[in-house]
Amino acid sequence: MLNYLADALLLLGGFFAFSGSLGILRFPDFFSRLHPAGTSDTLGQLLILGGLSLRVLLDSPDAGLSVGKLIAISLLLFITTPASTHAISRVAHLAGLKPWTGEANNDGEATDE
């Protein structure tokens, strides 16, 4: 039963990582692209590392050091990914980058300003 849970965590984590990468490609501007880059990446890596930890425990019960390393990596990424996303968006805002509003110009086309 735990094998299926580990596989489900790995697949779900891969799905979130893939959907986040699609969001980066599909969203129109820098600020809206940061959202899937930060949230989907964080959730995807937590699920993947959780599945890997469970898989390591199932394959070798005395692998506490490996699981500890995976937990440490997960905590590090859980803290640094949202912080770096926030720092990047703040620098972009201070540099004068305007968010996309979706307003149309006189030609009927959407503008980036």
N, C-alpha and C positions, 0 to 999 in steps of 0.2 A: 504494500500500500504506500509506503514512504517513497518507493521508487517512482510511483506515478505522481506523487506530490512534487518530487524533485524535478521530474520532467515537465510538469505543468508550470512550475516556477521558471524554469529555463525558457520554455516556449512563450510564456506571458512576458517575460523580460525582453526576449527578442522582438516580440510584437511591439512593445512600447518603444524600444530603441528604433525599430524600423519606422513606426508611425511618427516619431519625433523627427527623423531625417526627412520624411516626406513633408512634414510641416515646415521645415526649414526651406525646402524647395518651393513650396506652394504659397507661403505668406508673402504679402506685397512689400513690406519694408523691414528695415533693420530691427526696430523695436518689437514688432510682432513675431519676427523670426527668433528672437531671444527666448520667447516663452516656451516653444517646444524644445529648444536646445537645452534649456535648464530643467524644466519639469519632467519631460519624457526621459531625458538622459538620466536624471536622478532616480526616478522610479524604475527604469529599465535596469540600471546597474544594481540597484538594491535587490530586485527580483532575481537577476542572474547570479549575483554573488550568494544570495540565499540558497538558490538551487544547487550551486556548486558546493556550498558548505554541507548541505544535506547529502549530496552525492558522495563527498569525501568521507563523511561519517558512516554512510552505509557500506562503502567499499572497504574501509579500514577503521575499525572502532577506536584504535589508539592514535588517530591522526589529529589530536587536539591542537598541536602547533600549527598545522595547516589551516584548521578552522579558525584559530585565533588570528592568523595572518589575513584570512579572507574577511573577518569581522573588522579588523583594523583598517583594511583598505576600504571597506564599505563605509565605515564611519568617517574616514578622511574625505572620501568623495561626497558623502552626504552633507558635509559641512562646506567644502570648498566649491562645489559646483554652483549652488545658489549664490554664494558670496561673490564668486567671479562673475556670474551673470549680472548681478546687481552693480558691481564695479564697472563692468563694460558698458552697461546702459547709462550709468551716471556720467562716465567720461564722454560718451556720445552726446548726451544732453548738454553737457557743459561746452562741448565743441560746437554746438549750434545745430546739430542734426535734428530736423523736425520730423515728428511722426507723420505717417501717411494718413490723411483724413478721408480719402475717397471722394473728395469734391471734384467735380468736372470743370475743365476750363471752357473757354468760349467755343472750342471746336467740338465739344462733347466728349473729349477723351479725359480720362482720369489723370490728375497731376500728382507728382511726387512731392510737391512743396507743402 
